[in-house]
């Protein structure tokens, strides 16, 4: 599979996750979001950037409950709950947001 | 529906790179953490090298996954038993290992050490209390 963004082609796996994480650029997230019919707002980007920082630091994509806790700690309690995160990413803050952010499927996501 | 909480211990005996065991173990721990069991990790023999500070895998062309141990606290995995004799036999001390901490929810989120140095005899007693082992 592959996705077109910014005039380039990016290879993805069978679930739509980027094959080469290093290739990621913001246009990839926009293209993936467009396919899901989900225009990205500032609130989405806040989570995507947070996920990329988390991956940079720990080398894993966090499981949903870990993400929820960490978002609450870093971005405030009103955002650190599954209601807020699922409203932003209806297909699951772990799976969908990690995919947009160019991360692998979350470790511990079952 | 009440479910019994079991004591799960993941036993790590091998050096981090060269084989896939250490990384596989860490992934299983992170996945298993979703099941709310009483989880601990034991590092014995060459397994103690998994926690060594300043790992650099550029030469062996494997992913340096040592930063992932720092995430264990977020996954509520807070008991990392390191066998004292295994460290000593390799000329290592606690100072050579990465500082790993967790925030204790029941103690006003105080930061505490996850690594617990135990003797071979103490570890044997801890192992005696476990219900399930995963050996890597």
gemmi code that builds the backbone of each chain (N, CA, C; Angstrom):
import gemmi

chains = {
    "A": [
        ("UNK", (0.834, -1.195, 0.000), (0.000, 0.000, 0.000), (0.873, 1.251, 0.000)),
        ("UNK", (0.253, 2.358, -0.325), (0.999, 3.616, -0.367), (0.039, 4.787, -0.226)),
        ("UNK", (0.588, 5.923, 0.116), (-0.223, 7.132, 0.212), (0.530, 8.289, -0.453)),
        ("UNK", (-0.244, 9.120, -1.157), (0.347, 10.269, -1.855), (0.237, 11.496, -0.959)),
        ("UNK", (1.327, 12.224, -0.833), (1.282, 13.481, -0.080), (2.394, 14.384, -0.567)),
        ("UNK", (2.056, 15.646, -0.711), (3.073, 16.630, -1.082), (3.803, 16.237, -2.370)),
        ("UNK", (3.073, 15.608, -3.313), (3.669, 15.212, -4.585), (4.586, 14.008, -4.517)),
        ("UNK", (4.611, 13.332, -3.351), (5.477, 12.166, -3.204), (4.641, 10.948, -2.818)),
        ("UNK", (5.235, 9.772, -2.996), (4.558, 8.541, -2.621), (5.231, 7.950, -1.384)),
        ("UNK", (4.425, 7.621, -0.387), (4.951, 7.044, 0.857), (4.415, 5.634, 1.011)),
        ("UNK", (5.327, 4.697, 1.247), (4.920, 3.301, 1.393), (4.286, 3.074, 2.763)),
        ("UNK", (3.182, 2.330, 2.805), (2.544, 1.985, 4.079), (2.341, 0.484, 4.169)),
        ("UNK", (2.128, 0.005, 5.397), (1.885, -1.433, 5.570), (0.400, -1.746, 5.319)),
        ("UNK", (0.018, -2.992, 5.534), (-1.347, -3.410, 5.172), (-2.411, -2.712, 6.022)),
        ("UNK", (-2.000, -2.154, 7.177), (-2.962, -1.439, 8.016), (-2.889, 0.072, 7.833)),
        ("UNK", (-2.027, 0.501, 6.908), (-1.947, 1.920, 6.611), (-0.901, 2.698, 7.396)),
        ("UNK", (-0.098, 1.987, 8.194), (0.965, 2.668, 8.937), (2.181, 2.859, 8.029)),
        ("UNK", (2.847, 3.985, 8.205), (4.022, 4.288, 7.406), (5.094, 3.209, 7.587)),
        ("UNK", (5.663, 2.742, 6.486), (6.684, 1.697, 6.571), (7.993, 2.253, 7.116)),
        ("UNK", (8.381, 3.412, 6.609), (9.618, 4.038, 7.072), (9.278, 5.296, 7.868)),
        ("UNK", (9.403, 5.169, 9.194), (8.982, 6.257, 10.088), (9.744, 7.546, 9.816)),
        ("UNK", (10.977, 7.391, 9.328), (11.833, 8.565, 9.119), (11.336, 9.435, 7.967)),
        ("UNK", (10.509, 8.853, 7.085), (10.021, 9.612, 5.923), (8.920, 10.598, 6.270)),
        ("UNK", (8.352, 10.461, 7.451), (7.150, 11.221, 7.816), (7.337, 12.729, 7.648)),
        ("UNK", (6.318, 13.396, 7.151), (6.255, 14.856, 7.190), (4.793, 15.235, 7.424)),
        ("UNK", (4.540, 16.468, 7.881), (3.171, 16.838, 8.233), (2.160, 16.554, 7.114)),
        ("UNK", (2.576, 16.677, 5.852), (1.647, 16.449, 4.741), (1.104, 15.020, 4.741)),
        ("UNK", (1.891, 14.068, 5.271), (1.444, 12.677, 5.346), (0.236, 12.578, 6.275)),
        ("UNK", (0.320, 13.256, 7.410), (-0.796, 13.246, 8.361), (-2.045, 13.836, 7.708)),
        ("UNK", (-1.869, 14.949, 6.997), (-3.011, 15.581, 6.336), (-3.626, 14.649, 5.292)),
        ("UNK", (-2.776, 13.966, 4.530), (-3.275, 13.063, 3.491), (-4.025, 11.886, 4.104)),
        ("UNK", (-3.465, 11.303, 5.179), (-4.130, 10.179, 5.846), (-5.455, 10.626, 6.442)),
        ("UNK", (-5.451, 11.820, 7.030), (-6.668, 12.337, 7.651), (-7.740, 12.595, 6.591)),
        ("UNK", (-7.311, 13.089, 5.421), (-8.268, 13.341, 4.340), (-8.929, 12.036, 3.902)),
        ("UNK", (-8.133, 10.957, 3.846), (-8.696, 9.644, 3.494), (-9.736, 9.193, 4.513)),
        ("UNK", (-9.527, 9.566, 5.783), (-10.462, 9.197, 6.852), (-11.579, 10.234, 7.003)),
        ("UNK", (-11.585, 11.252, 6.129), (-12.606, 12.305, 6.208), (-12.553, 13.066, 7.526)),
        ("UNK", (-11.365, 13.350, 7.980), (-11.203, 13.981, 9.293), (-10.215, 15.145, 9.155)),
        ("UNK", (-10.709, 16.349, 8.890), (-9.780, 17.473, 8.752), (-9.045, 17.729, 10.072)),
        ("UNK", (-7.753, 17.931, 9.987), (-6.962, 18.098, 11.211), (-6.997, 19.538, 11.706)),
        ("UNK", (-7.348, 19.688, 12.969), (-7.366, 21.004, 13.605), (-6.134, 21.142, 14.504)),
        ("UNK", (-6.023, 22.320, 15.105), (-4.922, 22.553, 16.046), (-4.937, 21.528, 17.179)),
        ("UNK", (-6.153, 21.171, 17.632), (-6.275, 20.203, 18.727), (-5.735, 18.830, 18.312)),
        ("UNK", (-6.003, 18.451, 17.063), (-5.434, 17.187, 16.564), (-3.917, 17.259, 16.559)),
        ("UNK", (-3.409, 18.361, 16.042), (-1.953, 18.487, 15.922), (-1.246, 18.464, 17.269)),
        ("UNK", (-1.939, 19.001, 18.280), (-1.357, 18.988, 19.620), (-1.078, 17.546, 20.051)),
        ("UNK", (-2.044, 16.655, 19.755), (-1.874, 15.243, 20.121), (-0.826, 14.571, 19.217)),
        ("UNK", (-0.878, 14.868, 17.922), (0.093, 14.253, 17.005), (1.520, 14.654, 17.388)),
        ("UNK", (1.714, 15.921, 17.687), (3.053, 16.367, 18.087), (3.477, 15.718, 19.394)),
        ("UNK", (2.505, 15.583, 20.289), (2.803, 14.927, 21.558), (3.253, 13.482, 21.325)),
        ("UNK", (2.542, 12.779, 20.429), (2.896, 11.392, 20.129), (4.295, 11.281, 19.531)),
        ("UNK", (4.624, 12.218, 18.655), (5.952, 12.176, 18.035), (7.047, 12.409, 19.071)),
        ("UNK", (6.768, 13.313, 20.011), (7.743, 13.543, 21.093), (7.870, 12.304, 21.978)),
        ("UNK", (6.736, 11.671, 22.251), (6.752, 10.473, 23.093), (7.594, 9.385, 22.425)),
        ("UNK", (7.394, 9.223, 21.122), (8.146, 8.198, 20.390), (9.640, 8.517, 20.383)),
        ("UNK", (9.932, 9.788, 20.175), (11.333, 10.234, 20.164), (12.009, 9.870, 21.489)),
        ("UNK", (11.278, 10.074, 22.566), (11.859, 9.838, 23.885), (11.928, 8.358, 24.253)),
        ("UNK", (10.873, 7.609, 23.992), (10.793, 6.226, 24.482), (10.897, 5.160, 23.403)),
        ("UNK", (10.881, 5.557, 22.136), (11.005, 4.604, 21.024), (9.829, 3.637, 20.911)),
        ("UNK", (8.692, 4.001, 21.499), (7.484, 3.201, 21.295), (6.283, 4.136, 21.147)),
        ("UNK", (5.247, 3.605, 20.510), (3.973, 4.314, 20.470), (3.197, 3.868, 21.700)),
        ("UNK", (2.739, 4.803, 22.534), (2.099, 4.406, 23.793), (0.729, 3.768, 23.581)),
        ("UNK", (0.370, 2.840, 24.465), (-0.980, 2.278, 24.483), (-1.955, 3.387, 24.881)),
        ("UNK", (-3.214, 3.211, 24.525), (-4.205, 4.277, 24.736), (-4.232, 4.776, 26.187)),
        ("UNK", (-4.271, 3.844, 27.138), (-4.412, 4.303, 28.528), (-3.162, 5.058, 28.984)),
        ("UNK", (-2.000, 4.663, 28.423), (-0.758, 5.364, 28.762), (-0.764, 6.748, 28.123)),
        ("UNK", (-1.226, 6.800, 26.885), (-1.347, 8.081, 26.181), (-2.282, 9.017, 26.946)),
        ("UNK", (-3.421, 8.479, 27.360), (-4.416, 9.290, 28.067), (-3.819, 9.909, 29.333)),
        ("UNK", (-3.130, 9.082, 30.089), (-2.520, 9.547, 31.334), (-1.457, 10.611, 31.038)),
        ("UNK", (-0.632, 10.321, 30.022), (0.474, 11.235, 29.708), (-0.040, 12.568, 29.167)),
        ("UNK", (-1.098, 12.525, 28.365), (-1.682, 13.761, 27.835), (-2.233, 14.600, 28.991)),
        ("UNK", (-2.896, 13.939, 29.920), (-3.435, 14.641, 31.075), (-2.355, 15.358, 31.855)),
        ("UNK", (-1.225, 14.691, 31.968), (-0.118, 15.262, 32.733), (0.502, 16.441, 31.987)),
        ("UNK", (0.670, 16.282, 30.676), (1.393, 17.275, 29.895), (0.499, 18.405, 29.380)),
        ("UNK", (-0.729, 18.065, 28.958), (-1.573, 19.071, 28.302), (-2.778, 19.493, 29.144)),
        ("UNK", (-2.920, 18.895, 30.305), (-4.030, 19.297, 31.169), (-5.084, 18.219, 31.311)),
        ("UNK", (-5.698, 18.213, 32.493), (-6.657, 17.159, 32.849), (-7.842, 17.096, 31.887)),
        ("UNK", (-8.298, 18.272, 31.393), (-9.495, 18.289, 30.532), (-9.221, 17.574, 29.210)),
        ("UNK", (-7.957, 17.365, 28.887), (-7.628, 16.649, 27.644), (-7.186, 15.212, 27.903)),
        ("UNK", (-6.856, 14.920, 29.151), (-6.352, 13.588, 29.486), (-7.463, 12.620, 29.816)),
        ("UNK", (-8.447, 12.526, 28.932), (-9.496, 11.523, 29.154), (-9.916, 10.960, 27.800)),
        ("UNK", (-10.456, 9.748, 27.827), (-10.725, 9.089, 26.548), (-11.849, 9.777, 25.781)),
        ("UNK", (-12.753, 10.466, 26.468), (-13.834, 11.145, 25.771), (-13.269, 12.212, 24.833)),
        ("UNK", (-12.365, 13.019, 25.352), (-11.750, 14.077, 24.548), (-10.963, 13.483, 23.379)),
        ("UNK", (-10.187, 12.444, 23.678), (-9.310, 11.880, 22.650), (-10.106, 11.127, 21.577)),
        ("UNK", (-11.148, 10.432, 21.984), (-11.970, 9.724, 20.989), (-12.790, 10.697, 20.152)),
        ("UNK", (-13.152, 11.856, 20.737), (-13.867, 12.867, 19.960), (-12.960, 13.386, 18.837)),
        ("UNK", (-11.686, 13.524, 19.131), (-10.737, 13.985, 18.109), (-10.444, 12.889, 17.094)),
        ("UNK", (-10.229, 11.679, 17.608), (-9.825, 10.554, 16.744), (-10.822, 9.407, 16.919)),
        ("UNK", (-11.911, 9.440, 16.159), (-12.988, 8.465, 16.382), (-12.580, 7.011, 16.164)),
        ("UNK", (-11.540, 6.775, 15.384), (-11.098, 5.383, 15.193), (-10.109, 4.951, 16.260)),
        ("UNK", (-10.031, 5.716, 17.326), (-9.135, 5.338, 18.416), (-7.917, 6.230, 18.458)),
        ("UNK", (-7.703, 6.910, 19.591), (-6.572, 7.820, 19.697), (-5.241, 7.080, 19.536)),
        ("UNK", (-5.198, 5.820, 19.978), (-3.964, 5.074, 19.811), (-3.724, 4.792, 18.342)),
        ("UNK", (-4.623, 4.003, 17.771), (-4.395, 3.524, 16.405), (-4.401, 4.634, 15.371)),
        ("UNK", (-5.459, 5.440, 15.365), (-5.585, 6.437, 14.307), (-4.553, 7.555, 14.448)),
        ("UNK", (-4.409, 8.081, 15.659), (-3.482, 9.196, 15.847), (-2.039, 8.751, 15.606)),
        ("UNK", (-1.693, 7.553, 16.048), (-0.333, 7.060, 15.828), (-0.058, 6.912, 14.331)),
        ("UNK", (-1.062, 6.453, 13.608), (-0.898, 6.290, 12.158), (-0.650, 7.650, 11.510)),
        ("UNK", (-1.464, 8.644, 11.859), (-1.285, 9.985, 11.303), (0.101, 10.541, 11.656)),
        ("UNK", (0.543, 10.242, 12.865), (1.814, 10.809, 13.347), (3.023, 10.073, 12.784)),
        ("UNK", (2.774, 9.026, 12.002), (3.886, 8.300, 11.397), (4.519, 7.283, 12.318)),
        ("UNK", (3.823, 6.976, 13.432), (4.341, 6.006, 14.385), (3.846, 4.606, 14.033)),
        ("UNK", (4.502, 3.580, 14.588), (3.955, 2.231, 14.392), (2.684, 2.062, 15.229)),
        ("UNK", (1.999, 0.952, 15.030), (0.819, 0.636, 15.819), (1.249, 0.558, 17.299)),
        ("UNK", (0.444, 1.110, 18.210), (0.882, 1.174, 19.608), (1.238, -0.183, 20.190)),
        ("UNK", (2.287, -0.200, 20.988), (2.673, -1.398, 21.709), (1.728, -1.532, 22.896)),
        ("UNK", (1.092, -2.668, 22.985), (0.157, -2.856, 24.080), (-1.245, -2.480, 23.697)),
        ("UNK", (-1.478, -2.304, 22.403), (-2.812, -1.995, 21.904), (-3.428, -3.311, 21.458)),
        ("UNK", (-4.481, -3.741, 22.152), (-5.007, -5.068, 21.842), (-6.459, -5.003, 21.385)),
    ],
    "B": [
        ("UNK", (-18.079, -9.519, 37.927), (-17.146, -10.623, 37.665), (-15.813, -10.328, 38.339)),
        ("UNK", (-15.440, -11.148, 39.258), (-14.144, -10.890, 39.897), (-13.097, -11.818, 39.300)),
        ("UNK", (-11.975, -11.221, 39.000), (-10.892, -12.021, 38.448), (-9.700, -11.958, 39.375)),
        ("UNK", (-9.066, -13.067, 39.511), (-7.939, -13.134, 40.408), (-6.711, -12.493, 39.772)),
        ("UNK", (-6.030, -11.663, 40.558), (-4.788, -11.067, 40.057), (-3.640, -12.035, 40.301)),
        ("UNK", (-2.915, -12.303, 39.254), (-1.787, -13.231, 39.383), (-0.471, -12.487, 39.391)),
        ("UNK", (0.525, -13.118, 39.954), (1.870, -12.531, 39.958), (2.638, -13.070, 38.756)),
        ("UNK", (2.939, -12.151, 37.842), (3.664, -12.496, 36.623), (5.106, -12.032, 36.742)),
        ("UNK", (6.033, -12.909, 36.466), (7.433, -12.470, 36.439), (8.058, -12.769, 35.078)),
        ("UNK", (8.671, -11.741, 34.520), (9.406, -11.886, 33.263), (10.884, -11.985, 33.601)),
        ("UNK", (11.492, -13.098, 33.230), (12.884, -13.339, 33.586), (13.782, -13.081, 32.372)),
        ("UNK", (14.697, -12.138, 32.523), (15.575, -11.745, 31.412), (17.005, -12.166, 31.708)),
        ("UNK", (17.512, -13.075, 30.878), (18.832, -13.642, 31.145), (19.875, -13.334, 30.077)),
        ("UNK", (19.464, -12.642, 29.016), (20.383, -12.489, 27.894), (20.749, -11.039, 27.617)),
        ("UNK", (21.901, -10.868, 26.972), (22.354, -9.538, 26.580), (21.337, -8.931, 25.604)),
        ("UNK", (21.258, -7.587, 25.560), (20.184, -6.948, 24.797), (20.240, -7.143, 23.279)),
        ("UNK", (21.426, -7.207, 22.726), (21.499, -7.271, 21.267), (22.139, -8.591, 20.844)),
        ("UNK", (22.057, -8.898, 19.561), (22.596, -10.176, 19.091), (21.493, -11.206, 18.943)),
        ("UNK", (20.556, -11.186, 19.875), (19.337, -11.987, 19.716), (18.151, -11.046, 19.926)),
        ("UNK", (16.977, -11.540, 19.635), (15.777, -10.707, 19.712), (15.089, -10.854, 21.077)),
        ("UNK", (15.638, -11.718, 21.951), (14.947, -12.039, 23.206), (14.619, -10.823, 24.074)),
        ("UNK", (15.594, -9.938, 24.257), (15.390, -8.819, 25.186), (14.278, -7.896, 24.697)),
        ("UNK", (14.319, -7.581, 23.409), (13.294, -6.691, 22.839), (11.918, -7.355, 22.848)),
        ("UNK", (11.902, -8.651, 22.523), (10.638, -9.391, 22.546), (10.059, -9.405, 23.961)),
        ("UNK", (10.915, -9.625, 24.936), (10.467, -9.640, 26.323), (9.823, -8.305, 26.686)),
        ("UNK", (10.517, -7.215, 26.333), (10.016, -5.878, 26.651), (8.665, -5.626, 25.985)),
        ("UNK", (8.526, -6.079, 24.758), (7.238, -5.894, 24.065), (6.134, -6.700, 24.733)),
        ("UNK", (6.444, -7.923, 25.122), (5.433, -8.749, 25.790), (5.037, -8.106, 27.121)),
        ("UNK", (6.021, -7.557, 27.830), (5.729, -6.877, 29.100), (4.762, -5.721, 28.864)),
        ("UNK", (5.031, -4.918, 27.832), (4.196, -3.741, 27.565), (2.792, -4.148, 27.129)),
        ("UNK", (2.704, -5.200, 26.348), (1.394, -5.687, 25.915), (0.657, -6.290, 27.102)),
        ("UNK", (1.381, -7.114, 27.870), (0.784, -7.779, 29.026), (0.340, -6.804, 30.101)),
        ("UNK", (0.936, -5.608, 30.110), (0.614, -4.607, 31.138), (-0.845, -4.195, 31.064)),
        ("UNK", (-1.485, -4.420, 29.919), (-2.891, -4.044, 29.753), (-3.816, -4.927, 30.591)),
        ("UNK", (-3.308, -6.048, 31.082), (-4.175, -7.010, 31.766), (-4.262, -6.825, 33.280)),
        ("UNK", (-3.639, -5.741, 33.785), (-3.754, -5.417, 35.212), (-3.357, -6.562, 36.135)),
        ("UNK", (-2.258, -7.186, 35.851), (-1.759, -8.220, 36.748), (-0.616, -7.630, 37.583)),
        ("UNK", (-0.142, -8.406, 38.534), (0.969, -7.960, 39.365), (2.278, -8.370, 38.669)),
        ("UNK", (2.871, -7.392, 37.966), (3.995, -7.704, 37.080), (5.326, -7.304, 37.693)),
        ("UNK", (6.317, -8.181, 37.549), (7.676, -7.789, 37.894), (8.627, -8.352, 36.844)),
        ("UNK", (9.809, -7.750, 36.784), (10.835, -8.203, 35.850), (12.062, -8.596, 36.658)),
        ("UNK", (12.735, -9.656, 36.233), (13.989, -10.026, 36.875), (15.098, -9.963, 35.832)),
        ("UNK", (16.219, -9.399, 36.221), (17.377, -9.321, 35.331), (18.515, -10.090, 35.973)),
        ("UNK", (18.870, -11.202, 35.348), (19.935, -12.027, 35.897), (20.892, -12.447, 34.787)),
        ("UNK", (22.049, -12.955, 35.181), (23.110, -13.310, 34.223), (23.364, -12.141, 33.263)),
        ("UNK", (23.534, -12.419, 31.967), (23.800, -11.335, 31.010), (22.606, -10.400, 30.836)),
        ("UNK", (21.454, -10.775, 31.371), (20.268, -9.919, 31.307), (20.501, -8.554, 31.931)),
        ("UNK", (21.437, -8.469, 32.887), (21.688, -7.171, 33.528), (22.211, -6.141, 32.522)),
        ("UNK", (22.821, -6.628, 31.437), (23.328, -5.694, 30.414), (22.194, -4.936, 29.716)),
        ("UNK", (20.979, -5.447, 29.798), (19.845, -4.760, 29.155), (19.619, -3.378, 29.750)),
        ("UNK", (20.015, -3.220, 31.021), (19.722, -1.963, 31.726), (20.917, -1.027, 31.790)),
        ("UNK", (21.980, -1.386, 31.075), (23.194, -0.591, 31.191), (23.003, 0.803, 30.578)),
        ("UNK", (23.659, 1.775, 31.199), (23.600, 3.184, 30.741), (24.308, 3.372, 29.410)),
        ("UNK", (23.895, 4.361, 28.659), (24.642, 4.816, 27.493), (24.789, 3.777, 26.389)),
        ("UNK", (23.734, 3.029, 26.099), (23.819, 2.035, 25.028), (23.888, 2.734, 23.671)),
        ("UNK", (24.736, 2.206, 22.798), (24.896, 2.783, 21.462), (24.960, 1.633, 20.466)),
        ("UNK", (23.933, 1.533, 19.635), (23.823, 0.362, 18.758), (24.216, 0.661, 17.315)),
        ("UNK", (24.813, 1.822, 17.092), (25.147, 2.217, 15.718), (25.946, 1.123, 15.002)),
        ("UNK", (26.920, 0.546, 15.702), (27.807, -0.431, 15.073), (27.115, -1.766, 14.782)),
        ("UNK", (26.154, -2.147, 15.616), (25.503, -3.442, 15.405), (24.243, -3.322, 14.547)),
        ("UNK", (23.915, -2.096, 14.159), (22.771, -1.849, 13.277), (21.474, -2.462, 13.797)),
        ("UNK", (21.269, -2.359, 15.107), (19.972, -2.736, 15.670), (19.385, -1.503, 16.336)),
        ("UNK", (18.065, -1.487, 16.459), (17.421, -0.355, 17.125), (17.839, -0.323, 18.601)),
        ("UNK", (18.254, 0.849, 19.057), (18.565, 0.992, 20.481), (17.255, 1.170, 21.229)),
        ("UNK", (16.781, 0.100, 21.842), (15.472, 0.186, 22.508), (15.602, 0.486, 23.994)),
        ("UNK", (16.833, 0.797, 24.447), (16.981, 1.033, 25.890), (16.122, 2.191, 26.415)),
        ("UNK", (15.827, 3.245, 25.603), (14.943, 4.295, 26.145), (13.552, 3.774, 26.513)),
        ("UNK", (13.158, 2.648, 25.907), (11.812, 2.121, 26.162), (11.651, 1.645, 27.612)),
        ("UNK", (12.757, 1.254, 28.262), (12.649, 0.841, 29.668), (12.138, 1.994, 30.539)),
        ("UNK", (12.435, 3.239, 30.074), (11.960, 4.413, 30.827), (10.434, 4.515, 30.798)),
        ("UNK", (9.799, 3.888, 29.809), (8.339, 3.983, 29.676), (7.627, 2.985, 30.588)),
        ("UNK", (8.354, 2.035, 31.154), (7.700, 0.983, 31.949), (6.868, 1.563, 33.090)),
        ("UNK", (7.357, 2.643, 33.703), (6.620, 3.278, 34.793), (5.248, 3.746, 34.344)),
        ("UNK", (5.178, 4.307, 33.121), (3.890, 4.755, 32.570), (2.924, 3.586, 32.404)),
        ("UNK", (3.475, 2.401, 32.196), (2.663, 1.201, 32.015), (2.410, 0.486, 33.354)),
        ("UNK", (2.738, 1.196, 34.445), (2.561, 0.640, 35.799), (3.392, -0.617, 36.039)),
        ("UNK", (4.507, -0.723, 35.361), (5.447, -1.808, 35.631), (6.577, -1.185, 36.441)),
        ("UNK", (6.583, -1.473, 37.733), (7.425, -0.694, 38.646), (8.384, -1.551, 39.472)),
        ("UNK", (8.404, -2.856, 39.199), (9.285, -3.725, 39.982), (10.295, -4.400, 39.070)),
        ("UNK", (11.507, -3.863, 39.047), (12.566, -4.432, 38.232), (13.648, -4.968, 39.173)),
        ("UNK", (13.657, -6.277, 39.371), (14.629, -6.877, 40.272), (15.924, -7.178, 39.524)),
        ("UNK", (17.017, -6.634, 40.035), (18.318, -6.889, 39.435), (19.130, -7.707, 40.421)),
        ("UNK", (19.659, -8.825, 39.955), (20.394, -9.706, 40.854), (21.802, -9.180, 41.106)),
        ("UNK", (22.083, -8.991, 42.372), (23.347, -8.387, 42.807), (24.559, -9.209, 42.329)),
        ("UNK", (24.491, -10.515, 42.500), (25.627, -11.363, 42.124), (25.918, -11.272, 40.622)),
        ("UNK", (24.858, -11.189, 39.811), (25.060, -11.113, 38.357), (25.792, -9.824, 37.995)),
        ("UNK", (25.450, -8.738, 38.678), (26.155, -7.472, 38.448), (27.617, -7.621, 38.848)),
        ("UNK", (27.843, -8.134, 40.056), (29.211, -8.242, 40.585), (30.089, -9.128, 39.708)),
        ("UNK", (29.537, -10.240, 39.242), (30.304, -11.166, 38.407), (30.763, -10.496, 37.113)),
        ("UNK", (30.062, -9.432, 36.710), (30.410, -8.717, 35.485), (31.112, -7.403, 35.766)),
        ("UNK", (31.512, -7.202, 37.012), (32.235, -5.988, 37.383), (31.378, -4.748, 37.306)),
        ("UNK", (30.065, -4.915, 37.491), (29.140, -3.779, 37.395), (28.570, -3.437, 38.765)),
        ("UNK", (28.118, -2.181, 38.884), (27.378, -1.771, 40.076), (26.096, -1.089, 39.623)),
        ("UNK", (25.263, -0.750, 40.583), (24.010, -0.054, 40.300), (24.260, 1.233, 39.516)),
        ("UNK", (25.411, 1.846, 39.758), (25.776, 3.106, 39.092), (25.899, 2.943, 37.576)),
        ("UNK", (26.160, 1.720, 37.127), (26.322, 1.475, 35.688), (24.985, 1.312, 34.972)),
        ("UNK", (23.902, 1.259, 35.743), (22.589, 1.036, 35.130), (21.832, 2.362, 34.948)),
        ("UNK", (20.908, 2.360, 33.979), (20.083, 3.543, 33.747), (19.232, 3.797, 34.985)),
        ("UNK", (19.089, 5.043, 35.397), (18.150, 5.302, 36.491), (16.725, 5.155, 35.956)),
        ("UNK", (15.949, 4.259, 36.534), (14.568, 4.050, 36.086), (13.640, 4.334, 37.257)),
        ("UNK", (12.626, 5.159, 36.990), (11.735, 5.560, 38.073), (10.273, 5.413, 37.664)),
        ("UNK", (9.413, 5.484, 38.652), (7.976, 5.553, 38.400), (7.380, 6.535, 39.386)),
        ("UNK", (6.162, 6.978, 39.097), (5.471, 7.890, 39.999), (4.422, 7.115, 40.770)),
        ("UNK", (4.546, 7.153, 42.084), (3.665, 6.359, 42.941), (2.330, 7.073, 43.159)),
        ("UNK", (1.300, 6.510, 42.518), (-0.049, 7.082, 42.582), (-0.555, 7.182, 44.021)),
        ("UNK", (-0.157, 6.202, 44.852), (-0.651, 6.146, 46.229), (0.175, 6.996, 47.183)),
        ("UNK", (1.169, 7.682, 46.656), (2.047, 8.481, 47.520), (2.237, 9.854, 46.874)),
        ("UNK", (1.128, 10.472, 46.465), (1.138, 11.819, 45.880), (2.105, 11.919, 44.689)),
        ("UNK", (2.138, 10.883, 43.868), (2.942, 10.850, 42.649), (4.433, 11.078, 42.910)),
        ("UNK", (4.887, 10.635, 44.064), (6.319, 10.761, 44.352), (7.112, 9.884, 43.392)),
        ("UNK", (8.247, 10.398, 42.938), (9.083, 9.632, 42.015), (9.907, 8.620, 42.800)),
        ("UNK", (9.814, 7.370, 42.398), (10.536, 6.313, 43.119), (11.332, 5.448, 42.148)),
        ("UNK", (12.355, 4.809, 42.685), (13.193, 3.935, 41.855), (12.471, 2.640, 41.520)),
        ("UNK", (12.533, 2.254, 40.247), (11.937, 0.983, 39.837), (12.918, -0.168, 40.033)),
        ("UNK", (14.212, 0.133, 39.939), (15.211, -0.927, 40.047), (15.437, -1.294, 41.513)),
        ("UNK", (15.311, -2.575, 41.792), (15.546, -3.052, 43.153), (16.653, -4.099, 43.119)),
        ("UNK", (17.722, -3.771, 43.790), (18.859, -4.670, 43.835), (18.588, -5.762, 44.863)),
        ("UNK", (18.643, -7.013, 44.435), (18.370, -8.117, 45.364), (19.449, -9.190, 45.227)),
        ("UNK", (19.685, -9.896, 46.306), (20.661, -10.986, 46.257), (20.018, -12.195, 45.591)),
        ("UNK", (20.862, -13.139, 45.218), (20.373, -14.368, 44.592), (19.360, -15.071, 45.496)),
        ("UNK", (19.667, -15.082, 46.778), (18.774, -15.756, 47.733), (17.439, -15.021, 47.840)),
        ("UNK", (17.508, -13.676, 47.882), (16.268, -12.891, 47.960), (15.411, -13.095, 46.711)),
        ("UNK", (16.092, -13.125, 45.557), (15.370, -13.297, 44.300), (14.695, -14.671, 44.252)),
        ("UNK", (15.384, -15.662, 44.821), (14.798, -17.009, 44.859), (13.496, -16.991, 45.657)),
        ("UNK", (13.495, -16.237, 46.766), (12.273, -16.134, 47.575), (11.164, -15.426, 46.798)),
        ("UNK", (11.547, -14.347, 46.078), (10.558, -13.594, 45.298), (9.972, -14.494, 44.205)),
        ("UNK", (10.864, -15.297, 43.588), (10.406, -16.209, 42.532), (9.427, -17.240, 43.089)),
        ("UNK", (9.681, -17.614, 44.309), (8.836, -18.616, 44.964), (7.384, -18.138, 45.079)),
        ("UNK", (7.208, -16.817, 45.148), (5.850, -16.253, 45.330), (5.089, -16.089, 44.011)),
        ("UNK", (5.754, -16.304, 42.881), (5.120, -15.995, 41.589), (4.146, -17.084, 41.153)),
        ("UNK", (3.161, -16.678, 40.360), (2.229, -17.644, 39.777), (2.640, -18.039, 38.361)),
        ("UNK", (3.182, -17.063, 37.613), (3.480, -17.298, 36.203), (4.865, -16.747, 35.864)),
        ("UNK", (5.628, -17.499, 35.075), (6.927, -17.030, 34.601), (6.951, -16.942, 33.082)),
        ("UNK", (7.604, -15.907, 32.596), (7.953, -15.846, 31.184), (9.464, -15.748, 31.140)),
        ("UNK", (10.089, -16.699, 30.507), (11.543, -16.737, 30.522), (12.101, -16.348, 29.157)),
        ("UNK", (12.956, -15.339, 29.161), (13.547, -14.865, 27.907), (15.059, -14.911, 27.964)),
    ],
}
model = gemmi.Model(1)
for chain_id, residues in chains.items():
    chain = gemmi.Chain(chain_id)
    for i, (resn, *xyz) in enumerate(residues, 1):
        res = gemmi.Residue()
        res.name, res.seqid = resn, gemmi.SeqId(i, " ")
        for name, pos in zip(("N", "CA", "C"), xyz):
            atom = gemmi.Atom()
            atom.name, atom.element = name, gemmi.Element(name[0])
            atom.pos, atom.b_iso = gemmi.Position(*pos), 0.0
            res.add_atom(atom)
        chain.add_residue(res)
    model.add_chain(chain)
structure = gemmi.Structure()
structure.add_model(model)
structure.setup_entities()
